[in-house]
Amino acid sequence: MSLLIRKLRRLPLALCWGAGALAATAAEPPPAWRCLSAMAWQREQEFQKPANEEQAFRNGPFDLPVIPDPGPRAAFLPWAMTGVSAEVKARLVEGVRHLHALDDTAAERCFRDAARLDAKCAAAWLGLAIANEKLPSRALYFLDQGTAAAEGRPEAAWYDLYRALFQTVQSRDLSDRLITLADGIEATQKSGKPLPGALAMALRYRMLASHVSGLPVKNVELADAQLLAWTKQPGGDILLPYTVLLWTKTDPARASSRVETLVQKWPQPAMQRLAADPLLAAGNLRGAMGHLEVAYQAKAPYEAVALETTGQTQQRWDRGASLAWTLYHSGAAASALDTASSLLGQARKPGFTGLEAVMMTRPASTWKALNYGPSS
């Protein structure tokens, strides 16, 4: 057992941001949802704005998305869909679904491919900005790329709202900025033509502000009723993650009761990780373990080509560290030791793999040829 403790203590806890203290007592579970959304863990050392497309896209994601039939999910898009091709529309719809699943890397993969197909698609650049909420300077770069295309379109209001969010990053409290964004979205709905997905985006930011500040969402029961009503509409199932997120901190039992509905519909790793948090908060370690095991062991397309973004590395560490903690406190010491050992054997930063050095030496034309960035 002492060997396990030593192994766990050797883990670089700064990277295991979702796991909490792995060697803590069973009475101190990993903090739920500390970094579920990129907004909750802005990396303030990365404020420098990319100078060009090469810098903006050098760190992935590098694989093309798998795009299903959009179906009714388009009903909850927060922007207009006029003037875009069917294949671009499908990528925008799938990107929004990943945004609502709080899977920023998957969302960027979809929006990047949409911008590759149509570099003048304002919604694609807007999606790229939202998918980079944790990197405000990078998000501003993407807004700059789409500003001209957004002029005179419904997306222009969104550009103004998000530009204000990202430009005030160093001067205003994060929670306050999120609430201001939510207020602005709701005000836009009242003053112009309403978009069906805008109010869902406003509630998204109120929930994220709640998780950042620790304060409950105002009128939480009304918000819950609205969420449940939305999920019953055609395409509303993309909002299922929020039905869990809304209660994870304040009422883990209620959040736990909605976990199975969520993972049955969206079983991908990000949702399995989401499902584990209210169970951990409620003390159901064995229930959480099952979801964490699926999340940690799932294979992603980038593994086949040994390419992994910084965010994906952090996600892998989060899932593995949370699993090790849960296994240990559930009495499965041997399995916890195996998991901890596998974490120690992984590269802890992308720089250790040499990938960043390789990426920095490749010209932008290479990424365009490989479909990694948008075409001009």
C-alpha positions in Angstrom: 0.0 0.0 0.0 2.9 2.4 0.7 4.1 1.8 -2.8 0.8 2.9 -4.2 0.8 6.1 -2.1 4.3 6.9 -3.3 3.2 6.3 -6.9 0.2 8.5 -6.6 2.2 11.3 -4.9 4.6 11.3 -7.7 1.9 12.3 -10.2 2.2 15.9 -11.4 -1.0 17.1 -9.7 -1.1 20.4 -11.7 -2.0 18.3 -14.8 -4.5 16.2 -13.0 -6.7 19.2 -12.6 -10.0 17.3 -12.4 -8.8 14.7 -10.0 -8.1 16.6 -6.8 -5.6 15.2 -4.4 -5.1 11.5 -5.3 -3.8 10.5 -1.9 -6.4 12.4 0.1 -8.7 10.8 2.5 -12.0 9.2 1.3 -13.9 12.1 2.9 -12.3 14.5 0.4 -13.3 13.4 -3.1 -11.9 15.1 -6.2 -13.5 18.5 -6.7 -16.3 18.0 -9.1 -16.3 20.0 -12.4 -13.4 22.2 -11.4 -12.2 22.3 -15.0 -15.1 20.7 -16.9 -15.3 23.8 -19.2 -12.3 25.5 -20.6 -13.7 28.7 -19.1 -13.0 27.4 -15.6 -9.2 27.0 -16.2 -8.1 29.8 -18.4 -4.3 29.5 -19.0 -3.4 33.1 -18.4 0.1 32.7 -19.5 -1.1 32.1 -23.1 -2.5 35.6 -23.8 -0.3 36.2 -26.8 -2.4 36.5 -29.9 -1.4 34.2 -32.8 0.2 36.3 -35.6 -1.0 34.1 -38.4 -2.8 30.9 -39.4 0.3 28.8 -38.9 0.6 29.8 -35.2 -3.2 29.5 -34.7 -3.4 25.9 -36.0 0.0 24.4 -35.1 -1.2 22.6 -32.0 -4.1 20.6 -33.4 -6.6 18.9 -33.5 -5.1 17.2 -36.5 -7.7 14.7 -37.6 -10.8 15.4 -39.6 -14.2 15.0 -37.7 -16.7 12.2 -38.3 -19.9 14.0 -39.3 -23.3 12.2 -38.9 -26.5 13.3 -40.4 -27.4 16.6 -38.6 -31.0 15.6 -38.3 -33.1 17.8 -35.9 -30.1 19.0 -33.9 -30.0 22.1 -36.1 -32.9 23.4 -34.1 -30.6 24.5 -31.3 -27.9 26.2 -33.3 -27.2 29.7 -31.9 -26.8 31.3 -35.3 -28.3 31.4 -38.8 -27.7 28.7 -41.3 -28.5 30.6 -44.5 -26.0 30.7 -47.3 -24.0 27.6 -46.3 -23.7 24.3 -48.0 -25.1 21.1 -46.6 -21.7 19.7 -45.7 -20.7 22.9 -43.9 -24.1 23.0 -42.1 -23.5 19.4 -40.9 -20.1 20.4 -39.4 -21.6 23.5 -37.7 -24.4 21.4 -36.1 -21.9 18.7 -34.9 -19.6 21.4 -33.5 -22.4 22.9 -31.5 -23.3 19.5 -30.1 -19.7 19.2 -28.9 -19.8 22.7 -27.4 -22.9 21.7 -25.4 -21.0 18.5 -24.3 -18.2 20.7 -23.1 -15.8 18.9 -25.4 -13.8 21.8 -26.9 -11.3 19.8 -28.9 -14.0 17.9 -30.7 -15.9 21.1 -31.3 -12.9 22.8 -32.8 -12.3 19.8 -35.1 -15.8 20.4 -36.6 -15.5 24.1 -36.9 -12.1 24.0 -38.3 -13.3 21.6 -41.0 -16.2 23.9 -41.7 -13.8 26.9 -42.1 -11.6 24.8 -44.4 -14.6 24.1 -46.7 -15.8 27.7 -46.5 -13.3 30.3 -45.3 -16.0 33.0 -45.5 -18.4 31.2 -43.2 -18.8 33.6 -40.2 -20.4 30.8 -38.1 -17.4 28.6 -38.5 -15.0 31.2 -37.2 -17.4 32.1 -34.4 -17.5 28.4 -33.4 -13.7 28.3 -33.4 -13.7 31.2 -31.0 -16.2 29.7 -28.6 -14.3 26.4 -28.7 -11.2 28.3 -27.5 -12.8 30.0 -24.4 -9.8 28.9 -22.4 -7.4 30.9 -24.7 -8.9 34.3 -25.1 -6.2 35.6 -27.4 -6.5 32.7 -29.7 -10.3 33.2 -29.7 -9.9 36.8 -30.7 -7.7 35.7 -33.6 -10.6 33.6 -34.9 -13.1 36.4 -34.4 -10.8 38.6 -36.5 -10.8 36.1 -39.3 -14.6 36.0 -39.5 -15.5 39.7 -38.8 -15.8 40.7 -42.4 -18.0 37.7 -43.2 -20.2 38.4 -40.2 -21.0 42.0 -41.2 -24.7 42.5 -41.8 -25.5 38.9 -40.6 -27.1 37.7 -37.4 -23.7 36.4 -36.3 -22.5 40.0 -36.0 -24.2 40.4 -32.6 -22.5 37.2 -31.4 -19.1 38.6 -32.5 -19.7 41.8 -30.4 -20.7 39.8 -27.3 -17.8 37.4 -27.5 -15.2 40.1 -28.3 -16.3 41.9 -25.2 -15.9 38.7 -23.2 -12.4 38.0 -24.4 -11.1 41.5 -24.4 -11.9 42.0 -20.7 -10.2 38.8 -19.6 -7.4 40.5 -17.6 -9.4 43.3 -16.1 -12.6 41.6 -14.9 -13.6 38.7 -12.7 -14.3 35.5 -14.8 -17.6 34.8 -13.2 -18.7 38.4 -13.7 -17.8 38.3 -17.4 -19.7 35.1 -17.9 -22.8 36.6 -16.3 -22.4 39.7 -18.4 -22.2 37.5 -21.5 -25.4 35.7 -20.5 -27.2 39.0 -19.9 -26.1 40.3 -23.3 -27.3 37.2 -25.1 -30.7 37.5 -23.4 -30.9 41.2 -24.2 -30.1 40.5 -27.9 -33.0 38.0 -28.0 -35.4 40.7 -26.8 -34.2 43.4 -29.2 -34.0 41.5 -32.4 -35.1 38.3 -34.1 -34.8 35.5 -31.6 -32.5 32.5 -32.5 -33.7 29.2 -31.0 -30.4 28.2 -29.4 -29.5 31.6 -27.9 -31.2 31.2 -24.6 -29.6 27.8 -24.1 -26.2 29.4 -24.6 -27.1 32.1 -22.0 -28.0 29.4 -19.5 -24.8 27.6 -20.3 -22.8 30.6 -19.2 -24.9 31.1 -16.1 -24.1 27.5 -15.1 -20.4 28.0 -15.8 -20.4 31.2 -13.8 -22.0 29.2 -11.0 -19.2 26.6 -11.1 -16.5 29.3 -11.2 -17.9 31.3 -8.3 -19.5 28.5 -6.2 -22.7 30.5 -6.1 -26.0 28.8 -7.2 -27.7 29.6 -10.4 -30.5 32.1 -9.8 -34.0 30.7 -10.2 -32.4 27.3 -10.5 -35.7 25.4 -10.4 -37.1 27.5 -13.3 -33.8 26.9 -15.2 -34.2 23.2 -14.6 -37.7 23.2 -15.9 -36.7 25.1 -19.0 -33.8 22.7 -19.7 -36.1 19.6 -19.3 -38.6 21.2 -21.7 -35.9 21.9 -24.3 -34.6 18.4 -24.1 -38.0 17.1 -25.2 -38.0 19.2 -28.3 -36.6 17.9 -31.6 -32.9 18.2 -31.4 -33.0 19.1 -27.7 -31.1 16.0 -26.6 -27.9 17.9 -27.3 -28.7 19.8 -24.1 -28.8 16.7 -21.9 -25.3 17.4 -20.4 -26.7 20.6 -18.8 -29.4 18.7 -17.0 -26.5 17.0 -15.0 -24.2 20.0 -14.8 -26.9 22.2 -13.3 -27.1 20.1 -10.1 -23.7 18.5 -9.8 -22.5 20.8 -7.1 -25.7 21.7 -5.3 -27.7 18.5 -5.5 -25.5 15.5 -6.5 -28.4 13.1 -6.0 -30.6 14.8 -8.5 -27.7 15.0 -11.0 -26.9 11.3 -10.5 -30.5 10.4 -11.3 -29.9 11.8 -14.8 -26.6 10.2 -15.5 -27.9 7.1 -17.3 -30.1 9.0 -19.6 -27.1 11.1 -20.6 -24.6 8.3 -21.3 -27.2 6.2 -23.1 -27.7 9.0 -25.6 -24.1 10.3 -25.7 -21.7 7.6 -24.5 -18.4 9.3 -25.6 -15.6 9.8 -23.1 -16.4 13.4 -22.3 -19.9 12.4 -21.2 -18.6 9.4 -19.2 -16.3 11.8 -17.3 -19.3 14.1 -16.8 -21.4 11.3 -15.5 -18.8 10.4 -12.9 -18.7 13.7 -11.1 -22.1 13.8 -9.4 -21.7 10.1 -8.4 -18.3 11.0 -6.8 -19.9 14.0 -5.0 -22.7 11.7 -3.8 -20.2 9.1 -2.5 -21.0 6.5 -5.0 -17.5 5.5 -5.8 -18.3 2.2 -7.5 -20.8 3.8 -9.8 -18.4 6.6 -10.7 -15.6 4.0 -11.3 -17.5 2.4 -14.1 -17.9 5.7 -16.0 -14.3 6.7 -15.4 -13.0 3.3 -16.7 -14.8 3.8 -19.9 -13.6 7.4 -20.2 -10.0 6.5 -19.5 -9.8 3.4 -21.7 -11.6 4.8 -24.8 -9.5 5.2 -27.8 -9.5 8.3 -30.0 -8.6 8.7 -33.7 -5.5 10.8 -33.0 -3.9 7.9 -31.1 -3.4 6.1 -34.4 -1.1 8.8 -35.6 0.4 9.6 -32.2 -0.8 13.2 -32.3 -2.4 14.6 -29.2 -3.2 18.2 -28.3 -2.4 19.9 -25.0 -6.0 19.8 -24.0 -6.3 16.1 -24.9 -3.2 15.3 -22.8 -4.8 17.1 -19.8 -8.1 15.3 -20.3 -6.3 12.0 -20.4 -4.5 12.8 -17.1 -7.7 14.0 -15.5 -9.6 10.8 -16.3 -6.7 8.5 -15.3 -6.0 10.4 -12.1 -9.7 10.4 -11.1 -9.9 6.7 -11.9 -6.8 6.0 -9.8 -8.2 8.0 -6.8 -11.6 6.2 -7.1 -10.1 2.8 -7.4 -7.9 3.3 -4.3 -10.7 4.6 -2.1 -12.9 1.7 -3.3 -10.4 -0.8 -2.0 -9.0 -1.8 -5.4 -5.4 -1.0 -4.5 -3.8 -3.2 -7.2 -5.9 -1.7 -10.0 -5.2 1.8 -8.6 -1.5 1.1 -8.7 -1.7 -0.1 -12.3 -3.6 3.1 -13.3 -1.1 5.3 -11.5 1.8 3.5 -13.1 0.3 4.0 -16.6 0.0 7.7 -15.9 3.6 7.9 -14.9 4.6 6.3 -18.2 2.8 8.8 -20.3 4.3 12.1 -21.7 3.3 14.8 -19.2 3.5 17.7 -21.7 3.3 17.7 -25.4 6.8 19.2 -25.4 8.2 15.9 -24.0 7.1 14.1 -27.2 8.8 16.6 -29.6 5.6 17.2 -31.4 5.6 20.9 -30.8 9.1 21.3 -32.2 8.0 19.4 -35.3 4.9 21.5 -35.7 6.8 24.7 -35.4 9.0 23.8 -38.3 6.2 23.1 -40.7 4.9 25.9 -42.9 1.2 26.8 -43.1 1.0 25.4 -46.6 1.7 21.9 -45.1 -1.3 22.1 -42.8 -3.5 23.3 -45.7 -2.4 20.4 -47.8 -3.2 18.0 -45.0 -6.6 19.6 -44.4 -5.5 20.7 -40.9 -6.4 24.3 -41.4 -8.9 26.3 -43.5 -8.1 27.0 -47.0 -7.9 30.6 -48.2 
